[in-house]
Amino acid sequence: MSDNWKQATKMVHGGIRRSQYNEVSEAIFLTQGFVYDTAEQAEARFIESGPDEFIYARYGNPTVAMFEDRIAALEGAEDAFATASGMAAVNGALSSMLKAGDHVVSAKALFGSCLYILENVLSGFGVEVTFVDGTDLDQWRAAMRPNTKAVFFESMSNPTLEVIDIAAVAEIAHSVGATVIVDNVFSTPVFSDAIAQGADVVIYSATKHIDGQGRALGGVVLGTKDFIRGTVEPYMKHTGGSLSPFNAWVLLKGLETIALRVNAQADSALKIAKALEGHVGLARMLYPGLPGHAQNALVQRQLGGKGGTVLSLDLKGGKEAAFRFLNALSIAVISNNVGDAKSIVTHPATTTHQRLPDDQKQALGITPGLVRFSVGLEDADDLISDLKRALEVAQS
Ligand SMILES: Cc1ncc(COP(=O)(O)O)c(C=O)c1O
């Protein structure tokens, strides 16, 4: 692969390893282990294995390595470690680098399972976490301490789509030597250039846009070679959160089409947001790609102008109206993933963010009327007609 290749070329050819059969499509090495020619070779490989010398699928696998190299090329990262899910990636990045006595600063607008790791898992191991409003740089500044080892945030939060300024937070974090860990799921690897903007470590749930067709769970941690191979890999390979070769193959094929898919989805999301703006049934509409949105300037700078593939609608009439709306939609399916070819509608307060106490939901803007809409690859005009019809039903 040439470093000069543009993104689209890297997505199709990056990381490829061909077997002796010279196959066109990447091979699935569906094997738990690898055979050594001699006992001496086995011993040598356990002492140190090269990039194409494999031992056991929990440690690494050729199909998984292809996925890691391809996503690292897309992200502009030195290296990547693929994980069994997005949460294995979040946990692996944080738990591998932190120890008792360390301090973490995190944005408080987080996906429920990310919040569980920061609130429950880390505290159990003696790591203190301070939560801040991620959009308020003064709060980030005030929270830093000499023992702050990491900052963590979702660059676009789930489900209220708050965009956090990666470059500004990185400058604050780096002033105390903290590692900047960004969950970049909603920004997608296509729109975001998180590493170039100052992130040290980037995480994806590959279950979302990278697969993009609802087939496989997966995740990935990206960063420097030292961090990935020296810190993350030993933790992951011994604690067991590695990606399966079959899922790696699904995700590799997903990367071939990701740019086409997320660009089409973001274009449709903008079209839908414009069509629903000011709708009488809506108390709020959250889509940072909309020119009037308070964070649109940041979206222009950080995401190349694209507002992402998800929009959130806050319906007048609370939970009852939201449920009527979900039940009335005929194209989008009621589920809880994002980034899929099929539009997916979610009621976060009763599903993905159910475990948050009511006051915390309120503080994060996860109101009873809030509905998250992940825009799929259907015709945007069909989606708009369906959404408008369901909004009418919701008001009735
Ligand atoms: C922002 C964010 N991070 C992490 C995850 C976890 O990903 P996975 O479900 O692949 O473990 C999700 C899943 O919804 C998410 O939305």
The ligand as an SDF file (V2000), in Angstrom:
LIG
                    3D

 16 16  0  0  0  0  0  0  0  0999 V2000
  -20.6790    5.9240   21.4240 C   0  0  0  0  0  0  0  0  0  0  0  0
  -20.6170    4.4390   21.5850 C   0  0  0  0  0  0  0  0  0  0  0  0
  -19.4990    3.8730   22.0630 N   0  0  0  0  0  0  0  0  0  0  0  0
  -19.3890    2.5460   22.2210 C   0  0  0  0  0  0  0  0  0  0  0  0
  -20.4430    1.7140   21.9150 C   0  0  0  0  0  0  0  0  0  0  0  0
  -20.3100    0.2320   22.1650 C   0  0  0  0  0  0  0  0  0  0  0  0
  -20.1910   -0.5100   21.0130 O   0  0  0  0  0  0  0  0  0  0  0  0
  -20.5090   -2.0960   20.9380 P   0  0  0  0  0  0  0  0  0  0  0  0
  -21.9750   -2.2170   21.0230 O   0  0  0  0  0  0  0  0  0  0  0  0
  -19.9090   -2.5060   19.6390 O   0  0  0  0  0  0  0  0  0  0  0  0
  -19.8370   -2.7280   22.1000 O   0  0  0  0  0  0  0  0  0  0  0  0
  -21.6180    2.2540   21.4220 C   0  0  0  0  0  0  0  0  0  0  0  0
  -22.7590    1.3490   21.0930 C   0  0  0  0  0  0  0  0  0  0  0  0
  -23.8790    1.7740   20.9050 O   0  0  0  0  0  0  0  0  0  0  0  0
  -21.7170    3.6590   21.2440 C   0  0  0  0  0  0  0  0  0  0  0  0
  -22.8430    4.2250   20.7700 O   0  0  0  0  0  0  0  0  0  0  0  0
  1  2  1  0
  2  3  1  0
  2 15  2  0
  3  4  2  0
  4  5  1  0
  5  6  1  0
  5 12  2  0
  6  7  1  0
  7  8  1  0
  8  9  2  0
  8 10  1  0
  8 11  1  0
 12 13  1  0
 12 15  1  0
 13 14  2  0
 15 16  1  0
M  END
$$$$
